[in-house]
Amino acid sequence: MAGAENIEALAVHFTAGAAAGAFLLHTSADPYLLSGGLFLVLASLVASVVRTEREALLFPAFLLCGMVCVLTDSFAGGGSETLLERWAVVPAAHLRAFIDAVPFPSEGTAPLLKAFLTGDRSGLSRETVQTFRESGASHLLALSGLHMGILYLMLTKLLWPVGNSTRAKGFRYAAVLSAAGFFTLMTGASPSIVRAFLFIALNETTRLLHRPRSPLRVLSAALLIQLVLTPSAIRSVGFQLSYLAMAGIFLLYPVLESWYPEGLRFDPLRKIWQAAALSVSCQLFTGPLVWYRFHSFPSYFLITNLLAMPLTTLLMGTAAGTLILQAIGCCPDILIHATDALCNVLSFVLRTIASL
């Protein structure tokens, strides 16, 4: 069917309509949203011209549906807090309290982990927030799909020994979706976290059903589903940055990564190049929005990501292990101290970069 084969185009048209509807409701608030919406509208009109007759009717229909969804959601009182976010209030509060109860040696560890795992930055000092901002690591403090993505990759590796039998695949599917759903609720179900959950759910479903998996199509389907369920998310900065970053990864990163010449199977320099290409891809797609919203652009974002991302990945792993084992009452002190040490090392690295 035309819709199934052109999910990317349908998502673009629906998003264009949603952006246009959001601008109509806030005509003086967001010229960035207007320019982005106009660009998507023009792209959709061009696409409609060059498509088949059926698609030429279907695409404008999705454009109109996006606009109507945002307008009706606003008139119905939506836009402040979604039902999922209300459900997540109590679990998120329990997680914050549990992190505070872990006996970390350093005072700054628990507040930093709460920022990473729940998005709550209220316990961070002004100096810490400034350090993250000046070093170009603010995205680490803003709870996003990055954090769930790290935990998702770790979980899939941990479940690899289960095998590839039918039962094993079913168990892995249930375990991954349960863990992702639990993390979504425990962290407050922000738009960027919901995006990550939808992407994981769709990706794992296509894997289980042995359907062809295209990351861009999965991302487009997640975008369409999320905007249909919560049209007001189009105005969320976290939502916008999350999808822009993923678009950069899927559209630009493969091009940059291919520039590295083929060579040995294990090549440390290739790993560095891949990390740099990933960072540049995300920054180029999110940079204009960051500049418009926050009037800043991190000069040392490449150095920051090359150093901070491996540390953050390790920290997320040890933090998750610490909290899980602490919850069942058998967390060794060495793991608590390791998590604390990684927080301190990460803070030191970012302070050093911020002082450059």
C-alpha positions in Angstrom: 0.0 0.0 0.0 1.1 3.6 -0.6 0.9 4.5 3.1 3.0 1.5 4.2 5.6 2.1 1.5 5.9 5.8 2.2 5.8 6.1 6.0 8.7 8.6 5.8 6.6 10.9 3.6 3.5 10.5 5.6 5.3 11.4 8.8 6.9 14.5 7.2 3.5 15.6 6.0 1.8 15.0 9.3 4.6 16.8 11.2 4.4 19.8 8.8 0.7 20.1 9.5 1.3 19.8 13.3 4.0 22.5 13.1 1.6 24.8 11.2 -1.2 24.2 13.7 1.1 24.9 16.6 2.2 28.2 15.0 -1.4 29.2 14.5 -1.9 28.8 18.2 1.2 30.7 19.1 1.7 33.2 16.4 4.2 35.4 18.3 6.0 32.7 20.3 8.0 30.6 17.9 9.3 31.8 14.6 11.6 28.8 14.5 8.6 26.5 14.5 7.1 28.6 11.7 10.2 28.4 9.5 10.5 24.7 10.1 6.8 24.1 9.4 7.0 26.2 6.2 10.0 24.2 5.0 8.2 20.9 5.7 5.0 22.2 4.0 7.0 23.2 0.9 8.8 19.8 0.8 5.4 18.1 1.1 3.9 20.1 -1.7 6.9 19.3 -3.9 6.6 15.6 -3.0 2.9 15.6 -3.8 3.6 17.0 -7.3 6.1 14.3 -8.2 4.2 11.4 -6.6 1.4 9.2 -8.1 -2.2 10.5 -8.2 -3.1 8.4 -5.1 -0.1 9.8 -3.1 -0.8 13.3 -4.3 -4.2 13.0 -2.5 -2.9 11.1 0.5 0.0 13.4 1.5 -2.0 16.6 1.7 -4.6 14.7 3.7 -1.9 13.8 6.3 -0.8 17.5 6.2 -4.3 18.6 7.1 -4.7 15.8 9.8 -1.5 17.0 11.5 -2.9 20.6 11.7 -6.3 19.4 12.9 -4.8 17.1 15.6 -2.8 20.0 17.1 -5.7 22.4 17.0 -8.3 20.0 18.5 -5.8 18.9 21.2 -5.3 22.5 22.2 -9.0 23.2 22.3 -9.6 20.1 24.4 -7.2 21.4 27.0 -4.1 19.4 25.9 -0.6 20.6 25.8 0.3 20.9 29.5 0.7 17.4 30.7 -0.1 14.1 29.0 -1.8 11.2 30.7 1.4 9.1 30.5 3.3 11.9 32.2 0.7 12.0 35.0 1.0 8.3 35.5 4.8 8.6 35.7 4.8 11.3 38.5 4.8 8.8 41.4 7.3 6.2 40.0 9.7 9.1 39.1 9.5 10.5 42.6 10.2 7.0 44.0 13.3 6.7 41.8 14.6 10.0 42.9 14.1 9.2 46.5 15.8 5.8 46.0 18.9 7.4 44.4 19.2 9.8 47.3 19.2 6.8 49.7 22.2 5.1 48.1 25.3 5.8 50.3 27.6 7.4 47.7 30.8 8.8 49.2 30.6 12.1 47.2 27.8 14.6 47.7 27.5 15.4 44.0 27.0 11.8 42.8 23.3 11.4 43.7 22.2 14.7 42.2 24.1 14.0 39.0 22.6 10.5 38.7 19.1 12.0 39.3 19.8 14.3 36.4 20.9 11.5 34.2 18.2 9.0 35.1 15.2 11.2 36.0 15.9 14.6 34.4 15.7 16.3 37.9 18.5 18.9 38.0 17.3 20.6 41.1 20.0 19.1 43.3 22.9 20.2 41.0 24.9 23.3 41.9 25.0 26.3 39.6 28.7 25.6 39.0 28.0 22.1 37.8 25.2 23.2 35.4 27.5 25.9 34.1 30.3 23.4 33.6 28.1 21.1 31.5 26.8 24.0 29.4 30.3 25.5 28.7 31.8 22.2 27.8 29.0 21.3 25.4 27.6 18.5 27.5 24.2 20.0 28.4 22.6 17.1 26.4 23.8 14.7 29.1 21.9 16.6 31.8 18.8 16.8 29.7 17.1 13.4 30.1 16.8 12.1 26.5 16.7 9.1 24.3 20.5 9.0 24.6 20.2 7.6 28.1 17.6 4.9 27.2 19.6 4.1 24.0 22.7 3.4 26.1 20.7 1.1 28.5 19.0 -0.6 25.5 22.3 -1.5 23.9 23.7 -2.8 27.2 20.5 -4.9 27.8 20.6 -6.4 24.3 24.2 -7.4 24.9 23.4 -9.0 28.3 20.5 -11.0 26.7 22.7 -12.2 23.8 23.5 -15.6 25.5 19.8 -16.4 25.6 20.1 -17.7 22.0 18.0 -17.3 18.9 15.3 -19.9 19.3 11.7 -18.9 19.0 11.2 -18.9 22.7 14.5 -17.0 23.3 13.5 -14.3 20.9 10.1 -14.0 22.5 11.7 -13.8 26.0 14.2 -11.2 24.7 11.4 -9.1 23.2 9.3 -9.2 26.3 12.3 -8.3 28.5 13.5 -5.4 26.4 10.1 -3.8 26.1 9.3 -4.3 29.8 12.6 -2.7 30.7 12.1 0.2 28.3 8.6 0.7 29.5 9.6 0.6 33.1 12.4 3.2 32.4 10.0 5.4 30.5 7.6 5.5 33.5 10.3 5.8 36.2 11.9 8.8 34.4 8.7 10.8 33.9 7.8 9.9 30.3 9.2 13.0 28.7 8.7 13.4 24.9 12.3 12.4 24.1 12.1 9.3 26.3 8.7 8.3 24.7 10.4 8.7 21.3 13.1 6.3 22.4 10.6 3.8 23.7 8.6 3.9 20.5 11.7 3.4 18.4 12.8 0.5 20.5 9.3 -1.1 20.5 9.0 -0.8 16.7 12.5 -1.9 16.1 12.1 -5.0 18.3 8.7 -5.8 16.8 10.1 -5.8 13.2 13.0 -8.0 14.4 10.6 -10.5 16.1 8.4 -10.6 13.0 11.4 -10.9 10.6 10.3 -7.8 8.7 12.9 -5.7 6.9 14.2 -3.0 9.3 15.0 0.4 8.1 16.1 2.8 10.9 14.7 5.8 9.1 11.3 4.1 8.5 11.2 3.0 12.2 11.9 6.6 13.3 9.3 8.0 10.9 6.7 5.5 12.3 7.6 6.5 15.9 7.3 10.2 14.9 3.8 9.6 13.4 2.6 7.6 16.3 3.8 10.0 18.9 2.3 13.0 17.2 -1.0 11.3 16.8 -1.1 10.4 20.5 0.3 13.6 21.8 0.1 16.4 19.2 1.3 19.0 21.7 4.7 17.4 21.8 5.6 19.3 18.6 6.2 22.3 20.8 8.6 20.5 23.1 12.3 21.4 22.7 13.3 18.0 23.9 11.0 16.4 21.3 12.5 18.6 18.5 16.1 18.0 19.5 15.5 14.2 19.9 14.2 13.7 16.4 16.7 16.1 14.8 19.6 14.2 16.4 18.2 10.9 15.2 17.7 12.3 11.7 21.3 13.4 11.7 22.4 9.9 12.8 20.4 8.1 10.1 20.9 10.6 7.2 24.4 12.1 7.7 26.3 9.7 9.8 26.5 6.8 7.2 28.0 9.3 4.7 30.6 10.5 7.1 31.4 7.1 8.4 32.0 5.8 4.8 34.7 8.4 4.3 37.1 6.3 6.4 39.0 3.9 4.2 38.5 0.2 4.5 41.2 -1.6 6.5 41.6 -4.0 9.3 38.6 -5.5 11.1 39.8 -4.1 14.4 41.0 -0.5 13.9 41.0 1.8 17.0 41.2 4.8 14.7 38.0 3.8 13.0 36.3 3.7 16.4 37.5 7.3 17.0 36.3 8.3 13.5 32.9 6.7 14.1 32.5 8.5 17.4 33.5 11.8 15.8 31.2 11.3 12.8 28.3 10.5 15.1 29.0 13.7 17.2 29.2 15.9 14.1 26.1 14.4 12.6 24.0 15.2 15.7 25.5 18.6 16.1 24.9 19.7 12.5 21.2 18.8 12.7 20.6 20.1 16.2 23.0 23.1 16.2 20.6 25.6 14.5 17.8 24.9 17.0 20.2 25.0 20.0 21.5 28.4 18.8 18.0 29.8 18.4 16.7 28.4 21.7 19.8 29.0 23.9 21.9 31.5 21.9 25.0 29.4 22.3 27.0 26.8 20.4 29.6 24.5 22.1 33.0 25.2 20.6 34.5 22.0 22.0 31.6 19.6 21.4 33.8 17.2 19.5 36.3 16.8 22.3 33.5 16.6 24.9 31.7 13.8 23.1 34.8 11.8 22.4 35.7 11.9 26.1 32.4 12.2 27.9 30.4 9.6 25.9 32.5 6.6 26.8 32.5 7.7 30.5 28.7 8.3 30.4 28.1 4.9 28.9 30.2 3.3 31.7 28.5 5.4 34.3 25.0 4.5 33.1 25.9 0.8 33.3 27.4 1.0 36.8 24.5 3.2 38.0 21.9 0.8 36.7 23.7 -2.1 38.3 24.1 -0.2 41.6 20.4 0.7 41.8 19.1 -2.8 40.8 21.4 -4.6 43.3 20.7 -2.0 46.0 16.9 -2.6 45.4 17.3 -6.3 46.1 19.7 -5.7 49.0 22.9 -7.2 47.7 24.9 -4.3 46.2 28.6 -4.6 46.9 30.4 -1.5 48.1 32.9 -1.7 45.3 30.1 -1.1 42.7 28.9 2.0 44.7 32.4 3.4 44.8 33.0 2.7 41.1 29.8 4.6 40.2 30.9 7.4 42.5 34.4 7.5 41.0 33.0 7.6 37.4 30.8 10.6 38.3 33.9 12.4 39.7 36.0 11.6 36.6 33.3 12.8 34.3 32.9 16.0 36.2 36.7 16.5 36.2 36.9 16.0 32.4 34.1 18.5 31.8 35.6 21.1 34.1 38.9 20.8 32.2 37.2 21.2 28.8 35.1 24.1 30.1 38.3 25.9 31.3 39.9 25.8 27.8 
